[in-house]
């Protein structure tokens, strides 16, 4: 259980600053607040959906299966973060100078 909690914490918490930075740069300074608010609103909605999904998985199989599914979702999240463009010109670089 502790190893799973550590892995989830590293992968999930590590992507939050990246998400916020990318959103702020993509939305631009005038819309950064709205983008961040939308992110947190969808985050909360997703949390409710994930709690329901994982409770169903644990009811049907076990907590171990739910942990594997969670780790797979976190892996998908990390791959998506790696796939983001790294070119500053694509992120409205002129607004941040």
C-alpha positions as CSV (number, residue, x, y, z in Angstrom):
1,X,0.0,0.0,0.0
2,X,2.8,2.4,0.9
3,X,4.6,1.8,-2.4
4,X,1.4,2.5,-4.4
5,X,0.7,5.7,-2.4
6,X,4.3,6.9,-3.1
7,X,4.1,6.1,-6.8
8,X,0.7,7.8,-7.1
9,X,2.0,10.9,-5.3
10,X,5.1,11.2,-7.4
11,X,3.3,10.8,-10.7
12,X,0.2,12.8,-9.9
13,X,1.6,15.7,-7.9
14,X,4.5,16.0,-10.3
15,X,2.3,16.8,-13.3
16,X,0.2,19.6,-11.6
17,X,2.8,22.4,-12.0
18,X,3.4,21.4,-15.7
19,X,-0.4,21.4,-16.3
20,X,-0.8,24.9,-14.8
21,X,2.2,26.3,-16.6
22,X,1.1,24.9,-20.0
23,X,-2.5,26.2,-19.5
24,X,-1.4,29.7,-18.5
25,X,0.9,30.0,-21.4
26,X,-1.6,28.5,-23.9
27,X,-4.4,30.7,-22.7
28,X,-2.4,33.8,-22.5
29,X,-2.2,36.3,-19.6
30,X,-5.7,37.7,-20.0
31,X,-7.3,34.3,-19.8
32,X,-4.9,32.5,-17.5
33,X,-7.3,32.8,-14.5
34,X,-10.3,31.3,-16.4
35,X,-8.1,28.5,-17.7
36,X,-6.9,27.7,-14.2
37,X,-10.4,27.8,-12.8
38,X,-11.7,25.5,-15.6
39,X,-8.8,23.1,-14.9
40,X,-9.7,22.9,-11.2
41,X,-13.4,22.5,-11.9
42,X,-12.8,19.7,-14.3
43,X,-10.3,18.2,-11.9
44,X,-13.0,18.1,-9.2
45,X,-15.5,16.6,-11.6
46,X,-13.0,14.0,-12.7
47,X,-12.3,13.1,-9.0
48,X,-15.9,12.4,-8.4
49,X,-16.0,10.1,-11.5
50,X,-12.8,8.4,-10.5
51,X,-14.0,7.7,-7.0
52,X,-17.1,6.1,-8.4
53,X,-15.1,4.1,-11.0
54,X,-12.6,2.8,-8.5
55,X,-15.3,1.9,-6.0
56,X,-17.0,-0.2,-8.8
57,X,-13.7,-1.8,-9.7
58,X,-13.0,-2.7,-6.1
59,X,-16.5,-4.2,-5.7
60,X,-16.2,-6.3,-8.9
61,X,-12.5,-7.4,-8.5
62,X,-10.2,-6.1,-5.8
63,X,-8.3,-3.0,-4.5
64,X,-5.2,-4.4,-6.3
65,X,-6.9,-4.2,-9.7
66,X,-8.0,-0.7,-8.9
67,X,-4.4,0.2,-8.0
68,X,-3.2,-1.2,-11.3
69,X,-5.8,0.8,-13.2
70,X,-4.9,4.0,-11.3
71,X,-1.2,3.4,-12.2
72,X,-2.1,2.9,-15.8
73,X,-4.1,6.2,-15.9
74,X,-1.1,8.0,-14.3
75,X,1.2,6.5,-16.9
76,X,-1.1,7.8,-19.7
77,X,-1.0,11.2,-18.0
78,X,2.8,11.2,-17.9
79,X,3.0,10.2,-21.6
80,X,0.6,13.0,-22.5
81,X,2.8,15.5,-20.6
82,X,5.9,14.2,-22.4
83,X,4.1,14.6,-25.7
84,X,3.4,18.3,-25.2
85,X,5.3,20.7,-27.5
86,X,8.5,22.1,-26.0
87,X,8.9,24.9,-28.5
88,X,8.3,28.2,-26.6
89,X,7.0,29.8,-29.8
90,X,4.0,27.5,-29.6
91,X,3.1,28.7,-26.1
92,X,2.7,32.5,-26.8
93,X,6.2,33.2,-25.8
94,X,5.9,36.9,-26.7
95,X,3.4,37.4,-23.9
96,X,5.8,36.2,-21.3
97,X,8.8,38.4,-22.1
